[in-house]
Amino acid sequence: MASTAFTKPSLRSALVLFIPLLVIYNLSYFQRTAIPGTIFTQLQIDAGLNAVQIAFLSSSCIWVYSLSQIFIGLLVDKYGGIRIILFGGLLLIAGSILFPCASTFTMMCLGRLLTGLGAGTIFLSLLKVIDLWFDRKHYPTALGIIYFTAYLGGILATVPFAWCCRHFNWKNVLLGVGVATIAAYAFVATFAARHKLPPPATAPLSLKPLLKLIRNRNTWLVSFVSNIVFANMFVIQTVFGMKFLLDFCGLSTTAAATVILVMTITSTICASCLGLVCRIFDNRRRPPLIANNALNLFVTLFLLVSVALHASPWCFAAGYVLCAFSSCFNAIGVMMIQELNSHDMAALAPGFSNMVAYLLVTFLTIPLGMCLEAFPHHVGTSGGTVYAPIAYMTVFGSMACLAALSLVIAVRLPETHGKYLKEK
């Protein structure tokens, strides 16, 4: 292999590279989660956008991010993580600066497209970097730090971002994020110019493993079942959730952002409990996936009924937190999709699942935005559009239907018991 000629740098040198990469990943995750949810109303007032346009802004970023995952993975394996980040980082910077500076909806969409494509290069490149630049004994620690960094970006996208937008113009805040991304990128570029990088792999790019993966029926079923919960939670967390708390529940911006923050913290804590979940279910995969989808179905139905009954705002806050709690089982699907394929697809299979996750978000976001606009609505006292209860009932009802379908499929999945089925 070409990479055998590469000598690992000292731990200090690796950390000098790792820290600015973490900053870039944190800011890229912030970009994916902060927009449009936290500034939904500001986009309506300042940019004159409706719910469908705002949903399209969100979807355009997620769409290009998801579709790029498999191909970026192939490129990272071929050319190495640093080279791909140096290219993708430029796209991320361009999108981060263009979006807040854009004066038209078209330019805003272009900014989000560039942001999504650039952000799509960071995570897979980071995995490749820690695999090559760190000793194997440090790999689990480095991987844990990567996930923590991502979730921290999601947390910063809630209350801290809302606070900044309240005291400074949201465009200036996002420009500041873009400048911070430039600074971190400059550190990485300087490091790459001064150190020897691993040479590109000699093996040619091939789509044969991908073709084998997508021909496996279980690949599609597990990808759907394990990611419907993520899609429902992501839409609530980053697109319509805060808008709903502001308009329907009457919460203040700070209170609504706090609910989203608690939701994000809950999902962060739950995501770290994977080992405990595996022990509780004796390394079985199907029961936690079934529980995951059953809880998601309950949550979406609970939110639907709460809207119909005009329940207390804190009922919806509880529903949001329960929705985040169901994410503690999401990583089970990543392992299951590996085990239902073969060991040589251990990286490709999760990459495919990650792509499906964000495609589901995209396919869900725009129709739900159309649902909001399809029912009677009016301009509120703040200047933003206020949507009717029936519109939100339709949104939560649609999510419940998807959760019900996912639950039916989950019951019919094969059990792997934590082992590759083809190797039993």
VMD Tcl script that draws the C-alpha trace (Angstrom):
set ca {
  {0.00 0.00 0.00}
  {1.18 3.49 -0.72}
  {0.38 4.65 2.79}
  {3.04 2.30 4.30}
  {5.73 4.79 3.24}
  {4.16 7.40 5.49}
  {5.72 7.85 8.94}
  {3.38 8.91 11.72}
  {4.29 12.31 13.18}
  {4.80 12.88 16.88}
  {1.71 13.07 19.06}
  {2.34 16.79 19.52}
  {2.42 17.39 15.75}
  {-0.72 15.32 15.29}
  {-2.52 17.37 17.93}
  {-1.42 20.61 16.27}
  {-3.27 19.38 13.17}
  {-6.17 17.75 15.00}
  {-7.30 20.81 16.97}
  {-7.95 23.17 14.00}
  {-9.62 20.27 12.17}
  {-11.95 19.89 15.13}
  {-12.73 23.61 14.97}
  {-13.63 23.31 11.28}
  {-15.84 20.29 11.99}
  {-17.53 22.07 14.89}
  {-18.30 25.09 12.71}
  {-19.48 22.92 9.80}
  {-21.89 21.09 12.11}
  {-23.05 24.44 13.47}
  {-23.78 25.56 9.91}
  {-25.90 22.47 9.26}
  {-27.98 22.76 12.43}
  {-28.29 26.52 13.08}
  {-29.89 27.34 9.73}
  {-32.78 27.80 9.30}
  {-34.31 26.73 12.65}
  {-32.89 29.36 15.00}
  {-33.33 32.24 12.53}
  {-36.58 31.07 10.88}
  {-38.49 34.26 11.74}
  {-35.56 36.53 10.88}
  {-35.38 34.98 7.43}
  {-39.06 35.69 6.95}
  {-38.76 39.31 8.11}
  {-35.36 40.34 6.75}
  {-35.26 38.28 3.56}
  {-39.00 38.05 2.90}
  {-38.94 34.25 2.60}
  {-41.92 31.95 3.13}
  {-41.89 28.51 4.78}
  {-41.37 26.65 1.50}
  {-38.36 28.79 0.59}
  {-36.86 28.41 4.04}
  {-37.43 24.66 3.91}
  {-35.70 24.65 0.53}
  {-32.71 26.47 2.04}
  {-32.40 23.75 4.63}
  {-32.95 20.95 2.14}
  {-30.46 22.30 -0.40}
  {-27.65 22.07 2.16}
  {-28.67 18.63 3.43}
  {-29.33 17.29 -0.08}
  {-25.83 17.99 -1.39}
  {-24.29 16.88 1.92}
  {-26.04 13.50 1.84}
  {-25.46 12.76 -1.85}
  {-21.77 13.53 -1.52}
  {-21.03 11.09 1.31}
  {-20.26 7.92 -0.64}
  {-18.22 9.65 -3.32}
  {-16.32 11.73 -0.80}
  {-15.52 8.52 1.07}
  {-14.05 7.03 -2.09}
  {-11.97 10.18 -2.68}
  {-10.75 10.28 0.92}
  {-9.56 6.67 0.68}
  {-7.77 7.53 -2.54}
  {-6.20 10.93 -1.80}
  {-6.17 11.18 2.00}
  {-8.10 13.26 4.49}
  {-5.92 16.38 4.50}
  {-6.05 16.88 0.73}
  {-9.84 16.50 0.67}
  {-10.27 18.89 3.61}
  {-8.08 21.49 1.90}
  {-10.46 21.34 -1.07}
  {-13.71 20.96 0.86}
  {-12.73 23.63 3.36}
  {-12.62 26.22 0.57}
  {-16.18 25.30 -0.41}
  {-17.29 25.51 3.22}
  {-15.71 28.95 3.61}
  {-17.27 30.19 0.37}
  {-20.74 29.04 1.42}
  {-20.34 30.40 4.96}
  {-19.52 33.88 3.66}
  {-21.90 33.93 0.69}
  {-25.08 33.05 2.61}
  {-25.14 36.02 5.03}
  {-23.95 38.37 2.27}
  {-26.53 37.20 -0.29}
  {-29.19 39.70 -1.38}
  {-31.36 37.23 -3.34}
  {-32.91 33.87 -2.59}
  {-30.93 32.28 -5.42}
  {-27.61 33.42 -3.95}
  {-28.68 32.23 -0.50}
  {-29.40 28.79 -1.95}
  {-26.01 28.77 -3.66}
  {-24.38 29.61 -0.36}
  {-26.14 26.72 1.36}
  {-25.23 24.34 -1.45}
  {-21.54 25.23 -1.12}
  {-21.77 24.91 2.66}
  {-23.35 21.46 2.40}
  {-20.79 20.18 -0.08}
  {-17.88 21.56 1.94}
  {-19.26 20.22 5.23}
  {-19.69 16.81 3.62}
  {-15.92 16.43 3.29}
  {-15.01 17.05 6.93}
  {-16.20 14.03 8.95}
  {-14.95 11.28 6.63}
  {-11.66 13.13 6.19}
  {-11.27 13.39 9.97}
  {-11.74 9.63 10.33}
  {-8.98 9.06 7.79}
  {-6.66 11.55 9.53}
  {-6.93 9.97 12.97}
  {-6.46 6.53 11.45}
  {-3.16 7.55 9.81}
  {-1.79 10.25 12.11}
  {-2.52 8.74 15.53}
  {-1.46 5.46 17.13}
  {-4.29 2.95 17.24}
  {-4.46 3.17 21.03}
  {-5.48 6.83 20.70}
  {-8.15 6.14 18.04}
  {-11.17 5.61 20.37}
  {-10.32 8.75 22.33}
  {-9.91 10.82 19.16}
  {-13.17 9.46 17.74}
  {-15.02 10.33 20.94}
  {-13.65 13.87 20.78}
  {-14.87 14.18 17.18}
  {-18.43 13.26 18.17}
  {-18.33 15.57 21.17}
  {-17.15 18.39 18.91}
  {-20.04 17.81 16.51}
  {-22.68 17.80 19.24}
  {-21.11 20.91 20.75}
  {-21.64 22.62 17.40}
  {-25.30 21.61 17.61}
  {-25.55 23.04 21.12}
  {-23.94 26.33 20.05}
  {-26.57 26.54 17.30}
  {-29.37 26.87 19.88}
  {-29.33 29.27 22.85}
  {-25.86 30.77 22.21}
  {-26.70 31.49 18.56}
  {-30.14 32.87 19.48}
  {-28.52 35.12 22.11}
  {-25.97 36.42 19.61}
  {-28.69 37.08 17.03}
  {-30.66 39.02 19.63}
  {-27.72 41.31 20.40}
  {-26.13 41.41 16.95}
  {-27.56 41.11 13.47}
  {-27.76 37.44 12.45}
  {-25.83 38.20 9.27}
  {-22.91 39.57 11.29}
  {-22.95 36.52 13.54}
  {-22.75 34.16 10.57}
  {-20.00 36.26 9.02}
  {-18.09 35.84 12.27}
  {-18.51 32.08 12.01}
  {-17.17 32.27 8.45}
  {-14.12 34.24 9.59}
  {-13.45 31.68 12.34}
  {-13.62 28.94 9.69}
  {-11.05 30.82 7.59}
  {-8.69 31.07 10.58}
  {-8.92 27.34 11.35}
  {-8.46 26.50 7.66}
  {-5.33 28.67 7.53}
  {-3.81 26.64 10.36}
  {-4.51 23.37 8.53}
  {-3.13 24.70 5.23}
  {0.03 25.95 6.96}
  {0.53 22.59 8.64}
  {0.03 20.73 5.36}
  {2.60 22.94 3.63}
  {5.23 22.19 6.30}
  {4.71 18.44 6.79}
  {4.87 15.42 4.54}
  {1.42 14.08 3.74}
  {0.58 10.42 3.12}
  {0.86 9.68 -0.62}
  {-2.34 8.92 -2.54}
  {-3.35 5.27 -2.72}
  {-2.30 3.43 -5.88}
  {-5.51 1.39 -6.15}
  {-7.99 2.80 -8.69}
  {-11.39 4.05 -7.64}
  {-14.10 1.40 -7.98}
  {-17.88 1.32 -7.56}
  {-18.11 -2.47 -7.25}
  {-18.46 -2.49 -3.43}
  {-21.19 0.14 -3.69}
  {-23.11 -1.90 -6.27}
  {-22.90 -4.95 -4.03}
  {-24.13 -2.90 -1.09}
  {-27.20 -1.46 -2.79}
  {-28.23 -4.85 -4.18}
  {-28.70 -6.08 -0.62}
  {-32.36 -5.57 0.30}
  {-31.53 -5.32 4.00}
  {-29.29 -2.33 3.30}
  {-32.31 -0.27 2.30}
  {-34.57 -1.57 5.06}
  {-32.09 -0.90 7.88}
  {-31.21 2.51 6.42}
  {-34.89 3.48 6.50}
  {-35.68 2.04 9.92}
  {-32.61 3.43 11.67}
  {-32.92 6.91 10.19}
  {-36.62 7.81 10.37}
  {-36.18 8.72 14.03}
  {-33.18 10.87 13.12}
  {-35.11 12.58 10.31}
  {-38.09 13.39 12.53}
  {-35.82 14.69 15.30}
  {-33.65 16.71 12.91}
  {-36.68 18.45 11.37}
  {-38.03 19.35 14.82}
  {-34.64 20.37 16.12}
  {-33.39 22.48 13.23}
  {-36.28 23.45 10.95}
  {-39.82 23.84 12.36}
  {-39.43 23.07 16.05}
  {-38.42 26.48 17.36}
  {-40.89 28.27 15.05}
  {-43.68 26.11 16.48}
  {-42.71 26.87 20.08}
  {-42.64 30.60 19.33}
  {-45.91 30.89 17.40}
  {-48.21 28.14 18.64}
  {-46.95 27.75 22.21}
  {-46.26 31.44 22.76}
  {-42.82 30.91 24.28}
  {-40.22 33.65 24.19}
  {-37.21 33.29 21.93}
  {-35.03 32.45 24.92}
  {-37.46 29.85 26.28}
  {-37.91 28.22 22.87}
  {-34.17 28.13 22.25}
  {-33.69 26.62 25.72}
  {-36.09 23.80 24.85}
  {-34.12 23.08 21.67}
  {-30.90 23.28 23.70}
  {-32.19 20.73 26.23}
  {-33.26 18.54 23.32}
  {-29.77 18.76 21.83}
  {-28.07 18.02 25.15}
  {-30.37 15.03 25.66}
  {-29.48 13.56 22.28}
  {-25.79 14.20 23.00}
  {-25.94 12.31 26.30}
  {-27.99 9.48 24.80}
  {-25.62 9.06 21.87}
  {-22.81 8.34 24.34}
  {-24.76 5.47 25.91}
  {-24.30 3.03 23.02}
  {-22.25 0.54 25.06}
  {-24.85 0.47 27.84}
  {-27.66 -0.05 25.34}
  {-25.81 -2.99 23.78}
  {-25.33 -4.61 27.20}
  {-28.97 -4.10 28.18}
  {-30.17 -5.87 25.04}
  {-27.49 -8.59 25.21}
  {-25.91 -7.41 21.95}
  {-29.15 -7.86 20.02}
  {-29.92 -5.26 17.39}
  {-33.60 -5.68 16.54}
  {-35.18 -5.02 19.98}
  {-33.59 -1.58 20.46}
  {-34.51 -0.59 16.89}
  {-38.10 -1.65 17.56}
  {-38.12 0.30 20.83}
  {-36.61 3.27 19.05}
  {-39.35 3.45 16.44}
  {-42.12 2.68 18.93}
  {-41.01 5.62 21.08}
  {-40.82 7.88 18.03}
  {-44.34 6.88 17.00}
  {-45.58 7.63 20.52}
  {-43.86 11.04 20.54}
  {-45.24 12.19 17.19}
  {-48.75 11.05 18.12}
  {-48.38 12.78 21.49}
  {-47.43 16.04 19.78}
  {-50.32 15.68 17.32}
  {-52.87 15.18 20.12}
  {-51.32 18.00 22.16}
  {-51.84 20.42 19.27}
  {-55.46 19.30 18.89}
  {-56.09 19.80 22.63}
  {-54.10 23.07 22.81}
  {-52.02 21.57 25.62}
  {-49.61 23.44 27.85}
  {-46.36 24.58 26.19}
  {-44.43 22.35 28.57}
  {-46.21 19.30 27.15}
  {-44.58 20.10 23.83}
  {-41.24 20.68 25.56}
  {-41.55 17.21 27.12}
  {-42.39 15.76 23.72}
  {-39.30 17.35 22.21}
  {-37.06 15.87 24.90}
  {-38.65 12.43 24.47}
  {-38.00 12.69 20.74}
  {-34.33 13.37 21.49}
  {-34.24 10.51 24.01}
  {-35.13 8.02 21.28}
  {-31.83 8.89 19.57}
  {-29.92 6.76 22.10}
  {-30.68 3.75 19.87}
  {-29.79 5.38 16.52}
  {-26.19 4.08 16.43}
  {-27.53 0.52 16.57}
  {-28.57 0.92 12.95}
  {-25.00 1.81 11.93}
  {-23.69 -1.47 13.36}
  {-26.61 -3.46 12.01}
  {-26.13 -2.25 8.44}
  {-22.49 -3.38 8.69}
  {-23.43 -6.80 10.02}
  {-26.06 -7.39 7.35}
  {-23.40 -6.83 4.69}
  {-19.77 -7.98 4.80}
  {-16.68 -7.01 6.75}
  {-15.01 -5.35 3.77}
  {-17.88 -2.80 3.70}
  {-17.43 -1.77 7.34}
  {-16.90 1.87 6.32}
  {-18.93 2.02 3.11}
  {-22.12 0.69 4.71}
  {-22.31 3.39 7.43}
  {-21.49 5.99 4.78}
  {-24.48 4.80 2.77}
  {-26.67 4.93 5.87}
  {-25.48 8.47 6.60}
  {-26.43 9.47 3.07}
  {-29.90 7.98 3.46}
  {-30.36 9.77 6.80}
  {-29.95 13.21 5.27}
  {-31.89 12.31 2.13}
  {-34.82 11.41 4.40}
  {-34.46 14.81 6.05}
  {-34.56 16.45 2.63}
  {-37.56 14.49 1.41}
  {-39.38 15.29 4.65}
  {-38.58 19.00 4.97}
  {-39.97 20.45 1.73}
  {-43.37 18.63 1.85}
  {-43.80 19.69 5.47}
  {-43.01 23.28 4.51}
  {-45.69 23.03 1.82}
  {-48.11 21.72 4.46}
  {-47.58 24.83 6.57}
  {-48.17 27.14 3.63}
  {-51.21 25.18 2.35}
  {-53.40 26.09 5.33}
  {-54.61 29.58 6.33}
  {-51.92 31.67 8.01}
  {-51.38 35.29 9.00}
  {-48.65 37.76 9.87}
  {-47.95 37.92 13.60}
  {-47.08 40.90 15.76}
  {-43.35 40.21 15.27}
  {-43.78 40.39 11.50}
  {-43.28 36.66 10.91}
  {-45.88 34.29 9.52}
  {-48.03 32.41 12.06}
  {-49.36 29.05 10.88}
  {-52.67 27.43 11.82}
  {-52.93 24.54 14.33}
  {-54.27 22.25 11.58}
  {-51.05 22.86 9.65}
  {-48.91 21.68 12.56}
  {-51.27 18.73 13.13}
  {-50.63 17.72 9.53}
  {-46.87 18.01 10.08}
  {-46.85 15.82 13.19}
  {-49.36 13.43 11.63}
  {-47.08 12.93 8.62}
  {-44.16 12.19 10.95}
  {-46.31 9.68 12.85}
  {-47.19 7.85 9.62}
  {-43.51 7.47 8.76}
  {-42.73 6.27 12.28}
  {-45.52 3.68 12.05}
  {-44.22 2.36 8.72}
  {-40.69 2.19 10.13}
  {-41.91 0.27 13.17}
  {-43.60 -2.35 10.96}
  {-40.38 -2.83 8.97}
  {-38.25 -3.00 12.13}
  {-40.26 -5.94 13.43}
  {-39.46 -7.88 10.24}
  {-35.69 -7.31 10.20}
  {-33.30 -10.23 10.80}
  {-31.29 -10.38 14.02}
  {-27.48 -10.28 13.85}
  {-26.52 -10.64 17.55}
  {-23.60 -8.32 16.93}
  {-21.94 -10.48 14.28}
  {-21.62 -10.33 10.52}
  {-24.29 -12.69 9.18}
  {-22.08 -13.80 6.30}
  {-19.34 -14.78 8.74}
  {-21.45 -16.88 11.11}
}
mol new
graphics top color blue
foreach p $ca { graphics top sphere $p radius 0.5 }
foreach p [lrange $ca 0 end-1] q [lrange $ca 1 end] { graphics top cylinder $p $q radius 0.2 }
display resetview
